[in-house]
Amino acid sequence: MSRRISVLLLALAVVAALAPAANLDFNNPTGTQGLIMIDKLGGFVRFFDPVNLKELSNFAIPDGPPHELAISLDHKTAYIPIYGDGVYGRNPHPGHVIAIVDLVSKKMTGTIDVSPYIAPHGL
């Protein structure tokens, strides 16, 4: 009898662990609220409607050109490293900050200074 109870408890634990995953949309794992793009050459962060792909808003990064981004698990914040104005091995003015962007307001809310490290990359 205790073996049956153990198996039943294990099965319930598996179902409980998988329950949150049942709500995931595997076709849109990062959400459907919008599309964010990093414009490395222009130095902008751009926001688009994910259905019609029209640009909704944008802003320039004041500390230099953005390079890539990482989005928080709750989809409320983006982190954008400021790599600098060059390429790997030839970066005359390397950045040393990561921009913090509030995805609800679509505005930069601060920075994280990673000094003495430079050219943050690979988020």
N, C-alpha and C positions, 0 to 999 in steps of 0.2 A: 504494500500500500504506500509506503513512503517513497518508493521509486516513482510511482505514478504521480504523486504530489510534486516531486522534484521536477519531473518532466513537464508537468502542467505549469509550474512556476517559471521554469525556463522559457516555455512557449509564451507565457504572458509577458515576461521581461523582453523578449524579442519583439513582440507586437508593440509594446510600449515604447521601445527604442526606435522603432520604425514609424510610429504614428506621425511625428513632426515631418518626416520626409514625404508623407502622403500628400501634404499640402504644397509641395514644391512643383513648380511648372518647369519641367526639364527642357522645354523649348525656350524659356526665358530665365535662365538661372540667375541672372543678375538683376532681374526686375523688368518692368515695362513702363516706368515713369518717365523715362527720357534717355537721351543719348548724349554723352559728353565726349568731346574730341580735343586733343591737344594739337595745336598748330605750332610746331617747333620753329618753322621759318618765320612766321609772323609774330610769334611771341604771345599768342592768345590761347585762352581756354574758351571753347565754343560749345553751346548747348543746342541740341536739335530735337525736333519732334520725331519719335521713333516710327511713326506711321507714314507721314508725308515727307519726312527728312528736311523740312524747312528749318532754317536757323531761327531759334527763339531769342537768344541773347549771347553775348560774349563779353569778355573783359581781358585787358592786357595784364600780364604778370609784370609787376614793377621791378622785380629783382633780376630779370633776365629771362631768356627763353625757357619755357617748360620742356620737359623731355618725355615723360611717360606719366602714368598715374596708377594709383591703387585706390580701390573703393572699399570703405568699411563694410563689415558684414551686415549692418543695419541699413545700408544704402543711404546714409544721411551725410557722409563726409567723404571727400576725395583728398588724397595726399599726392602732391605733384612735385617731384624733385626738380630743382633748378640746376641743370647740369653745367651750363655755361654756354659760351658762344662758339665753341669749337667741337671737334670730334675727338674720339679717344686718341691720346698721344699728341694731339695738337689742339689744345684748349687754352688760348691765351688768357682768358678771364673766367676761370672755373667758378661755378656757384658754390654756395655752402649752406643753402637753406632748402627746406621742403615747405611748399605752400600748402596751407590748409584751406579747403574750399567747402563751404556749407552747400550741399546739393539742393536743399529746399529753397533757399534764397538765391542760389546761383551766384554767390559772392565769396571772395577771399576773406577769411576771418582771422588769419594770422599766419605765422611761419614757425618752423622748428629749425633752429640754428644747429648744424651738425659740425661746426668748427671744433677742432682744427682740421677735420676731414673736408675734402673738397670734391666737387663734381658728383653729388649723390646720384646713384644709378642702380637699377635692378630691384625696384620695389616689387 
